[in-house]
Amino acid sequence: MKYILTAIIGLLPAFVSSQTLRYDKPAKVWEETLPLGNGRLGMMPDGGVQTEKIVLNDITLWSGAPQDANNYAAYKQLPAIRKLLQEGRNDEAQALMDKDFICTGKGSGSVPFGCYQTMGELQIQFGHGTPTKYERKLSLQQGLATCTYTADGVTYHREYFTSFDDDISIVRLTADTPEKLSCKVTMSRTERGTTHTADGTLILSGQLDNGIDGKGMEYEADVKAQLKGGTLTTDDHALVIKNATEIILYISAGTSYKGIKNNITQILKTAMAKPYATERQQHISQYGRLFNRVQLYLGKGLDETTDKRLSAFYNNPAADNELPVLFYQFGRYLSICSTRPGLLPPNLQGLWANQVQTPWNGDYHLDVNVQMNHWPVEVSNLSELNLPLAELVKGLVVPGTRTAKAYYNAPGWVAHVITNIWGFTEPGESASWGATKSGSGWLCNNLWEHYAFTKDKHYLKDIYPVIKGAAVFYNSLLIKDDKTGWLVMSPSSSPENAFFLPNGNHASICIGATIDNQIVRDLFNNIIEASSILGVDAALRKELTAKIKQLPPAGVISKDGRIMEWLEDYKETDPQHRHISHLWGLYPASFITPENTPDLAAAAKKTLEVRGDDGPSWTIAYKLLFWARLQDGNRSFKLLKEILKPTFRTDINYGAGGGVYPNMLSAGPPFQIDGNFGAAAGIAEMLLQSHAGYINLLPAIPDHWKAEGAVKGLKARGNFTVDFAWKNGRVTTYKISAPAAQKVKIKINGEIREIVASKL
């Protein structure tokens, strides 16, 4: 191939400069602390001088327990609900559903549902004087945080990492003057936790509430210290260290989930037997195997602390083209740190929580949030990090089968709006939001995307029964709409949104919400393709092929030129509502594109104009993705600028006011990690798209990034690895690679051509 990636190679040294978060003072609040994680364990040090506080996390630490909250008589009300909806009495249908078509018990407000919780806090008390030359850093390239300062003439240095080698958290403390390290190490938890010492080990342990007999998940965190010089003694609740030159704290923690807690003592012994330098290097190496796959350069940045850079960028984004790179790579970093194959996907707060009662239970919302958490992983060359989500979804099939029978007397399986590690699939406790049943179909789109990017037929065979079960459920529910003749679902709803009825009342329950129509179409298409690839279910394939022709179009344009959110052209109660579910066909699906459906694309733009550009961070990120798919780079950049707006707000927010905290975690507010992941996906989508049957380079590049740039290691559907560079908005060099040499279509500088991808 005549296009050689010389420009990329020449730019590689520039990539390094944008990989570090940097601060010149300790964190005053949790939203300034630095997140570290190895996919299971997490910690967030604040870099305090007198007292260091480190919040500890384990991705598996949940209260609650498996439960059956199905109303097994609910399906008997289905004919009455459908009749009321056909008669336009949506409010009465919703009232009936609130009575008989929701989960039993208290739903997500109850202890059996459970909550993702913080494990506790580690405190290191020093009593140092006022510091000078203070610096705190998080190296994304190494997965390692540091803190350095001078106090009373002594320079102190701390290093923190959650090891990708021995699955343990480590804090190393040093001083440039011998015997100047003295401290007291304690741990605590606000409830259901006790501490004690035994054999030189500080131990925090407890058992969470399961909502049944109080005997829920068990957890334990053990801390041991390794010294150079000095002395170590213990009291009942602390390690006491005096006059050391170096202290290494090893924090081994686990829960009773899959028996992890049984291994923490051995993990501790193994790590402590290894030289610190070896542990550190092996951690950096193993973490780097994931992080170093993608490099991005968009231009120069500011030599300032990260909090100051955020403020400067919001006022003048042209001054710091490196900050979007940092934010993108931070999103990739958070993915790597908050999940790993064999464990759990990142929840609403990823891995990091500082509360016992996390906002919205820190659960898995199925009407956008957990899906958004995974949108960047494929394109960002972290494909294996989609696998924990696939395992979570597999775990929903059995309980979802019970729920399908209980509420719809239907085959297959369904999940509604919320779930947890215990397999909750029932409707939520209010029909207005909890009866939305697009969750299972939306999850199947995520599962399919892993196949679309990898072309892994073994994986497809593995997840085919899961996506087939969801399709069988939706297929059984389709009924003919009297007004249009289309096949739709009833009852239906557009996630968390409501509309006005002619009688002045409002409702959320309807017939054939647009998102349901789009998800069913997408899922049926994927089942047709998958069954053909695998050579199975020819009869089902034939049936779904016929059904697709009877579904509503992927988008219907209203009288005012917008995409209709419902089958009826209802007036929404909140025109700026945070959810924009009726554009699901634009992203993550590809039913609406500027090339193939220009009328729908124009209607999608008008929809977004009315919705506005503000909202919680995840909403802003979703809008960024929509505008990128519409190939409007400057509007996408405007949304990126909005999500990077500095904030300290931590109130529960459902409207405008998103942004990022000083540590670059996204604010709903409060902290919700989906904003970070959605924005990372959006930045990648501005640079590379592959949903329309070809690889499109720079489909939505904003003016701010046109001067020069380069990217290495992004992935496109079909298992292609993509590198390219540009100047003045035009691609100058590129390289497309694949496991085997094969033809691929590529759009470069406005021209579609067919090339042969080189063999990796």
N, C-alpha and C positions, 0 to 999 in steps of 0.2 A: 504494500500500500504506500502510495507516495506521500501521504500525510504522516509526518513524524513528530513525536511529542517533544521536540527540543525545548520549546518554551516552558513546558512544565518543569523539566529538569532544572532549568536555569532559575526557576522561581522557588525551588524547594527550601533554601535557607530562610526565605521570608515567612514560611509557614509557622516557624517555631515561635515567632514573637507574639502571636495571637492566642497562645494556649494557656495563659495564666490569669487567674483572678487575683487581684492584689489590693491590700488595704493598709492603712497607716495607723489603725487603732483597734483595740479589742472590740468584739461584738457587744453591743449594749442590749440587744434583743435577739431572740432566736432567729429571726428573719435576716440577721447579719452573719450567722454562723456558717461554717463551711461544710457542705454535705460530702461525706465519704461513704462508700459502700462497695461490697464485693458480690452483690447479687443476693446475699442472705443477710449478712451483718451490716449495720450502718452505725455511724457515729457523726456527731456534729459538734466540734470543739469551738468554744467562743474566744480562745486566746487570751483569757483573763490573766492579769498580772498578779494580783493578790490571791485570787482564787480562779482556777480554770474549771469551767463547767462543760462537761461533754455529755450530750444527750445520746443514749444508746438505743438501737433498734434491731429488731429481727423481723424479716419479712413475713414470718409465719406466726407471729404472736397475735392471736385473735381470741376474744371472748366469744361466748355463744357456743352453739352445738348444732348438729343436724336436727331438723324438726320437720314435721309435716303440718303446714299451715294451710292446706287445701280445704276448700269448702266443697265436699263431694256431691252436694246437691245443687251446685251453682248452675250446671248445664241445663237444668230444668227451666231456668229463667231465660234461656237464650231465645226461644221463639218470641216471648213477650218483649224482650229488649229489641229484637229486630223489627217487630211490628211497630213499636213506638217510633223507631228511627225512620221507617218507611213513611210514617204519617207526619214526619217533621216534628215530633215531640221529643227532641233530643234531650231536653232538660229532665223530662220524666224518665226517659231511658237511663240517664245518668244517675238519677236518684235511686232507681231500682238496682242499678249496679252497685251503688254505694251500700245498699242494704244486703245484697246477696251475691255479689260478684267480685268481692275483694278477699284478701287473705283473712284467715281466722287469727285471733289474737291481736297483738299490737303491731305486727309487721316489723318494719325497720326500726320502730321505736322501742322494741322489746329486747331484753337480754338474750333470748334464744337466737335472734338474728345475729347478734354479736357486733363487735367493733374491732377494727385494727387499732392497736394500742402501742404506746411507747413502752420500752422495756424498763427505762429508768434513767438515772443520771449519775455520772461519775464526777466526783469533785476532787481537785488537787489543790490544797491550801498551802500557799507559799509565804505570804506576808512580805513580799518584796516592796521596795520603795517605789517612788514615781519613776516610770520608765522613760527612756529617751531612745531615739533611733528605732522606733517600733515599726515592725513590718510583719504582715500576715499574708500568706499566699496559698493558693490552691493550684497545683500544676495538673492540668487536664492531661498532659502528655504522659505523666508518670503516675497519675492516680494517687497523689501524695500532697498533704498539706504541711505547711511549716509556719512557725512563729518565732521571731527573733526580736530581742530588745536588750537594752542595757539598763541596769538598775544598780545603784550603789557601786558603780565602777566595774561591775561584772556583766559580761555579755552572755545572755541565756538563749539557748536555741531548743526548739521543740519540733519534732517530726511525727506526723500521724499518718497511718494508713490502715485500711481494712484489707488484709492480705488476700490476694488471689492465689497465693501459694498454699499456705497452711490453714486458710479459713478462720483467721483470728484477727482481732483488732490490736494494733500496737501503737504505743506512744513512747517516743524516746526523748529524754530530757538530758541536755548537756549544759555545762558551764565552761567558759574559757579559763576559769581560775579553779584549781583543784579544791575539792571539799566545800564547795559553796552551794550545794543543792540539799536543801532540807525541806520536807513537805509532809503533809498528812493526807492520805488517800482514803476517801469514803465513797459509798454509794447509797442511793436512796430511791424510793418510789413513793408516789403520793398515796397509793392504796395497794393492798394485797401484795405487799412485799416486806421482807425482813432481811436484815443483814447480820452477819456474824463473821468471825475469823476462826480459821482452823488450819494448823500446820503452815502458817505463814501465808495463807490465802484469804483474801477478802471475798465473801460470798453474798450475793443478793439472790433471793429465791422467793417464789410464790406460786399461787395458783389462781387463775382468773375465774370469773363467774360464768357458768354455762346456762344460767336461767332455769336450771332444773333442780339440781341439788347443791349448787355452788361449787362443784368440783369439776372445773373446766380445765383448760390447757395449763400445764405446768411450765415453768421457765426457770432458768438459772443463769447467772453471770458470775464467773470466777476471775479474780484479778490477782496476779502474782507479779512481784517486782524482782528484777535482776540488777544488781548494783556493781559499779566500779568504785571502790572506796566506800566509806561511810558505814552506817549500821542500820539494820532493819529490825524493828520490834512491832508488836501488834497490841492493840487493846481490844475490847469487845467488838468494836465496830469500825476499826480503822487499821491501815498500815501506816506506821510512823517511821520516816526515813530521816536520818541526820548525817550531814557532812559528807555527802556523796559527790563524786565528780560526774558520774553518768548514772541515769536511772532508765531502765526499759520496763514499761508496764505492758503486760500481756493480758488481754481481756478476751476470755473464751466464753461464749454464751450460746444458748440454744433453748429450744422448747420441746415439748413432748410430741409436736407434729412430726410424724414419720420417725419418731424415736431419736431426733437429732440431739436432744439433751444428753443422751447416754454417751455421746462421743466427746463431750467438751473437755473432760479430764485428759484424755489421750491427746487431743489436739493441742492442749496447753503444754504437755510434756514434749511433744514433737517439735513445736515451735521454739521452745526455750532451749532445746538441745542444739539448735542450729545457730551459727553465727549470725548476728544481726545483719551484717552486710550481705550475706547470702540470701537471707529472707527478703530483704529489701529489693535486691536485684532480681530475684525470681518473681517477686510480686510485679515489679515494673515490666518485666519481660512478658509475663502471662497476660497482664492487663493490656499491654501494648499490642498484643496479637489482635485484639479487637479494635482498640482505639485508632491505631496507626493505619488502618485500611483506607481511610479517607482523609484527604488534605484539600484545603480550600484557601484561595488567596483572592481578595477583592480590592487590595490597595492598602495604603498606609493607615496607621492609627495614632492615637494620642498616647504619650508617655505619662499616664496619670493613673491614680488608683481607680478601681473599677466603679466605685460609687460616684466618683467625680466624672468618669467617662460616661456613665449613664445619664447624668444631668446634662453634660455637654452635648451628647448625641441628640437628646430630645430637643434641645434648642438649635443645634446646627449639625444635622446628621452628615453633611458633606465633609466635616472635619475628621471623621473617624470611620473609615470603611472597614477597619479591622473589628469593630465591635459586633456587627452582625455575624462575622466569622466566629468570634468568641462565643456568641449566643448559640449559634448552630452547633458548634463542637461541644458546648456545655450540654445541649440537649442529647447529643450522642453519648456523652459522658454519663448523664443521668440514666440513660437506658442501660448501659453496661453495668452500672453500679446497683441498679434496683431490681434486676432479675437475672436468672440463669436457668438453663435447661435442667429439668428435674425438680424445680421448685415452683414458686408462684409468680404470676405476672405482676407488674407494678400496679398498686392500687391508686386510689384517688390522690394520695400523697406520695406515690412512688414507694419508697422505703422509709421515708423520714417523717416521724411524728413526734411531737413533744408533749402530747396530751394523752390522758387515759381515754377520754371521750373525744375522738377525732371528729372534725366536721363531717357531717353526712356519713358518720361511722367509718370514714376512710375506706368505703366499700368499693364495689365494682358497679358503677352505673352503666347500663346497657343502652342508653339512648344517646350516647356519643362519647362519654368520657373514657371508658376502657378501650374503646376502638381507637380514639385519638391517641391514646398512650402508645399505640403500636403503629401508627401511620408512618413514622420516620424510619422504622428499623430496616425495612427492605431496601429502600432507595439509598439508605445510608450505610449499606454493606454490613448490617448486623443481623442477618437473616435468622440465625439460630435463636435470637432473642424473641422471636414470634412463637416458639415452641411451647413455652409455659402457658401461653394463652390457649393454645390448642388443647393442652391437657386440662385446663380449667373447664373449657367448653365440653370436652368429653364427659367430665364429671357432672354436667348438667343434664345429660340425656336421660338417665334413669328417673331423677326427680321430675324432670320436664315432661316425661311420658305420663306420670301421675297427674301433673297439672293439666296437660292436654285433655285427659279423660274427665277430670273433675269439672272443668269449666266449659269445655266445648264438645265433650263426648267424641273426641277426635283421635285419630291415629297419629303417630309421630310424636314429636316433643316440642315444647315451647318454653321460652323464658321471657319474662316481661321486662321490667325497668331496672331492677336492682338484683344483685346477687352477692354472694360472699364465698368464703372457702368451704362452707358447709353445703353448698348446692341449692340455695334458695331460688326457686323458679316461679313462685306464686305471684299473682298481682300484688301491687303495693296496697297500702291501707286506705287509699282514696282513689276512686275511679278516675278523677280528673287527670292524674298523672300515672297512677299505678296500673291502669288497665292496658296501657300501651303494650302491644305484643310484638313489636318489631325487633325486640332485643335479640332473639335467637337468629333471625335472618340476617341482622346486621353483623353479628358475630361470625356468621358463616362467610360473609364478604371478607372479613379479615383472614379467615382460614384459607379462603381461595387465593387471596393475594400472595400468600407464601408460595403456593404452587405456581402462580403466574410468574413470579420472579425467579423461582428456582428450577421449575420444570421437573421436580422430583416426583417421579411416578410412585415410588414406595410411600412417600408422604401422602400423595393423593389417594392411594388405596387405603391408607390408614384412616384418613378423615372422611372418606366418602360416606360411610354409614351415618356419620354425624350430620353432614349437610343434606343427605338424602332424607333423614328423619325430619329435619326442619321443613324441607320442601313438601314432604307428604302431609305434614300438618297443615301448612298454608293451602295446599291444593284441596284438601278436604273442606276447607272453610269458604272457598269461593262460591258466591251466589250471584245470580244475575240481578243487576240494578234495574229497577222498573223504568227509570227515567232515561237511562243511556243505553241499556242493553249490555253494558260491559260486565265482566266478571270482577267482583270486588269482595272485600271482606267486611263483614258487619257483625259485631261492632268494630269500630276502628277509631284511631285518634292520632293527632299530630303531636309528638312528645311535648308535654307540659304547656301547650298553648291552648287558647280558648277563643271562641267566636260568639258573636251576638246572633240571637234568633229573632225572627220577626216580632215575637211577643215582648221583646226587650230583655228577656233573660239571656244568660250566656251558658254555654256548655262546651265540653271538650270532646265528648263522644259523638261519633258520626258514622257515616257509611263511606268507605273507600278513601281514607286520607292519602294524600299524594305519596308520602314516604312509604306507606304500606304497598301501594301499587308498584313503586319503583323497586323496592326490596324483593317483592315476589318475582318481578320480571328478571332481576339480576340473578336471583337464586335459581330460578328455573333454567335460565341460560347456562349457568354453571353446571347444573346437574346434567343437562343435555350434553354438554361438552365432556364432562367427566365420565359419564356412563359410556359414551362412545370411545373415549381413550382406553377405558378399562375393559370394554367389551361386555358390559353387564346391563341389565334392566332395559332391554329394547322396548318393551311395552310401555314402561313409564316414560321413557324418552319420547315415544310417539304421542303419548297423552299430553305431556307438558308442552310439546311443540304445538299441538292444537290449541291448548289453553292460552299460550302466550298471545296468539292472534286475537283473543277475545279480551285481553286485559286493557285497561285504559292506557292512553299514550304515556310515555315517561314524563311528559309535562303538558299541561293545558294552560293556555294563556287567557287571563281574565280580561274583562272589558277595559280595565285601566292599564293593560299592558304588562302585568306581572304574572309570574307563575302562580297558579292557584294552589293554595295549601290544602284545600279540601275539595271533594267532588262538587259540592255546591260552592258558589262564589260568596261565601260568608264574609262579613266584616270582622276582622280580628279585634279582640279587646285591647291588645297592646301591639301597635304597628312596629315598635322597636324591640319586640320580644327577643330574648337571648338565643332561643333556638331558631334555626332556619332550616327545618327538617325537610321542607319541600324541595330544597336544592340538593338533596341526597343524590339525585341523578347527575348532578354536575361534579360532585366529589362526595364520597369516594368512588361512585360509579362513573361511567363515561357515556351516559345517554345524551347529555347535553354538551356539545362542543361548538366552538365558533366555526369550524370547518364544515361539519356535517349537519348541524341544526342551528343555523344563524338566527332564525326567529326566536327559538327558545333561549339562545345565548343572550339576545337582546332583552328578552323578558327577565332572564335571571339577573342581568345588570340592573334593571329597574327595581326588581325585588330587593336587591342589596342596597340600592340608593335609599329606598324607603326605610329599610331596617337600620341604616346608619352605621357608623364606624366604631362606636363605643360598645361597651359591655364588659362582662367578666373576661378575664384573659383568654379562656378557652374559646369564647365566642369570637373575640378579635382574631385569634389564630385561625378559626374556621373560615372567617371572612377573608383572611389573607389567602388561604388555600383556594377559595372560590374565585377570587380575582386573578390568582395565578393561572387557574384553569381557563379563565376568560382571556388570558394572555395580555393582561393589563399590568405591566411591571411597576409603573409609578403608583397605581392604586394599591397594589400589593405592598409596596414599600411604605406607603402611608400607614397601612395597618401594622406593619412591622415596627415602625416608629412608635405607634400607639401602644403596642404591647410592651415596648421597652421603656415606657414612661415610669419614672421612679415613684414608688409609693411606700408608705408604712402602714396603710390601712389593713386591719385584720378582722373587721366586722364581717358578719355573714351577709353577702351581697348577691343580689339576683339581677341587678341592673348595670348601669354604667359604672366605670371606675376601676377597670383592670389595670394591669401594669406589672412591674417586677420589683422585688425587694432588692436591697443592696447586694445580697448574695446571688442575685439573678434568678432565684426561684420565682415562679409566676404567682401573681396574686389574683384570686377570684374577685376580691378577697373573700376568705383568707387564702392561705397557700393551697393551690391545686396544681398538681404537676402536669395536668393535661395541656395547660397553656404552653409550658416549655416544649412538650413533645409536638403539639400542633404547630408551633412556630418553626421548629426544626424541620418538620415535614414541609412547611410552606416555603422556607428558604430553598430547600432542595427542589421543590416544584417550580420555583422561579427559574432555576438553572437547567432543569432536565425534566422532560415528561415522556412517558412511553405508553400511555393508555389508548392512543388513537390508531394503533397499528404500525407505528414507526417511532423511532427515537428522535425527539425534538430537542435540539440544543439551543439554549437561551430563549425559551418560549416567552418568558415574562421578565426580561432583564430591565431593571429600572435605570433611569438616566444616571443615577449616582454610581452605578457599577460598570458603566460601559467603557470607561477609559482603558482599563486593563484588568485581567483576572485569569485565574486558572483553577481547575478542579481535577482531582485525581482520585479514582476509586469509587465513584458513585455507581449504583446498579440500575439497570433498566429491565423491564419485564422481558422474559425470555432467557434470563441468566446471562446478560451482557454486562461487562464492566466497562465503564466509560471514563475516559480522560480527555480533557480538551482545554485550550487556552484561547483568549480573545483579546483584541484591541479595538477600541472605538466601536464597540458593540458588534463586531464581526468576528466569528470564529476563525482563528488563524491556523491552528493545528488541532488534530484530534486523533484518538485511537479507540477503537471498539474491539473488545476482546471477549472470547467465550471459551467454554471448555473444549469445544471442537470448532474448527473453521466452518462458518456457515454464512449464508446470505442474510442480510438485514437491511431494512429501509431506514434511512436517516434523513432528517430535515436539518439542513445546515444553511444558514444565511438566507432563509426563505425558499430554498430549493430542496425538493425531495429527490433523493437518489438511492440506488441500491448498491451496497458494497458487500464485500466479504469480510466478516469479522475475523480477526487474527486469533489463533489458538493460544490460550493462556499458558 
